[in-house]
Amino acid sequence: MNESQETLIKQEALDTQEALIKQDALVEQDSLVEQDTFVKKTKKSIFQKSALYFAAGSIILAIASVIYLVLNIDTLGWENPISASLLASTFFFLFVSLVLVVIGTTNIPSFKVGED
């Protein structure tokens, strides 16, 4: 390679790097514009608060199901219907708690007419 080819390659690399920097700057400006929108936080209703409490209770029940299964798996065996039902109840309680946590933590707007 001669010196002019090396200079040309370095110039192309610099141009590419400058283009990427400009593109990153545009993306950052777009994300800053999106962050300026304000979402008013609403007060949680009694139903959302109770959903969080039921989610905690569901997690406790899932843990209790696993503990009971671990303690009794030697006597029951994996093919026993009780073992299967304990596994199913653990799965059920975990996913019920997931849904209830989402319901309890979601920012639900007020749909009352005349409120700001």
C-alpha positions in Angstrom: 0.0 0.0 0.0 1.2 3.4 -0.8 0.8 6.5 1.4 -2.1 7.9 -0.6 -4.1 4.8 -0.2 -3.5 4.7 3.6 -4.5 8.4 3.8 -7.7 7.6 1.9 -8.6 4.7 4.1 -8.0 6.8 7.3 -10.2 9.6 5.8 -13.0 7.1 5.1 -12.8 5.7 8.6 -13.0 9.2 10.1 -15.9 10.1 7.9 -17.7 6.9 9.0 -17.0 7.7 12.6 -18.3 11.2 12.3 -21.5 10.0 10.7 -22.0 7.5 13.5 -21.5 10.3 16.1 -24.0 12.5 14.3 -26.5 9.7 14.2 -26.0 9.0 17.9 -26.6 12.7 18.7 -29.9 12.6 16.7 -31.0 9.5 18.5 -30.3 11.2 21.9 -32.2 14.3 20.9 -35.2 12.2 19.9 -35.1 10.3 23.2 -34.9 13.6 25.1 -38.0 14.9 23.3 -39.9 11.7 24.2 -38.9 12.0 27.9 -40.4 15.5 28.1 -43.9 14.2 28.0 -45.4 14.2 31.5 -47.7 11.4 32.8 -49.6 12.5 35.8 -49.4 9.8 38.6 -52.8 9.0 40.0 -53.6 7.8 43.5 -53.9 4.1 43.8 -57.4 2.8 44.4 -58.3 0.4 47.1 -58.6 -2.4 44.5 -55.0 -1.8 43.3 -53.7 -1.8 46.8 -55.6 -5.0 47.6 -54.2 -6.6 44.5 -50.7 -6.1 45.8 -51.6 -7.7 49.1 -53.2 -10.7 47.3 -50.1 -11.0 45.2 -47.9 -11.2 48.3 -50.3 -13.9 49.7 -50.1 -15.8 46.4 -46.3 -15.8 46.5 -46.4 -17.1 50.1 -48.8 -19.9 49.0 -46.5 -20.8 46.1 -43.5 -21.0 48.5 -45.6 -23.1 50.9 -46.5 -25.5 48.0 -42.9 -26.0 47.1 -41.8 -26.5 50.7 -44.5 -29.1 51.2 -43.5 -30.9 48.0 -39.8 -30.9 48.9 -40.6 -32.3 52.4 -42.9 -35.1 51.1 -41.5 -36.0 47.7 -39.6 -39.0 49.2 -42.8 -40.6 50.5 -45.1 -39.5 47.6 -42.9 -39.9 44.6 -43.0 -37.8 41.4 -45.8 -39.9 39.8 -48.2 -39.3 42.6 -51.2 -37.0 41.7 -50.5 -35.0 44.9 -47.0 -34.1 43.6 -48.5 -33.1 40.3 -51.1 -30.9 41.9 -48.5 -29.3 44.2 -46.4 -28.4 41.1 -49.5 -27.1 39.3 -50.6 -25.0 42.3 -47.1 -23.5 42.5 -47.2 -22.6 38.8 -50.7 -21.1 39.3 -49.9 -19.1 42.4 -46.7 -17.6 40.8 -48.5 -16.4 37.7 -51.5 -15.1 39.6 -49.1 -13.1 41.7 -47.4 -11.8 38.5 -50.7 -10.6 37.1 -51.7 -9.0 40.4 -48.5 -7.2 40.8 -48.9 -5.7 37.3 -52.5 -4.7 38.1 -51.4 -3.2 41.5 -48.5 -1.2 40.1 -50.1 0.1 36.9 -50.7 3.9 36.6 -54.4 3.9 35.7 -55.8 7.3 34.8 -59.0 8.7 36.2 -61.8 8.7 33.7 -64.0 11.1 35.7 -65.4 14.0 33.8 -64.3 17.4 35.1 -61.2 16.4 37.0 -57.8 17.8 36.0 
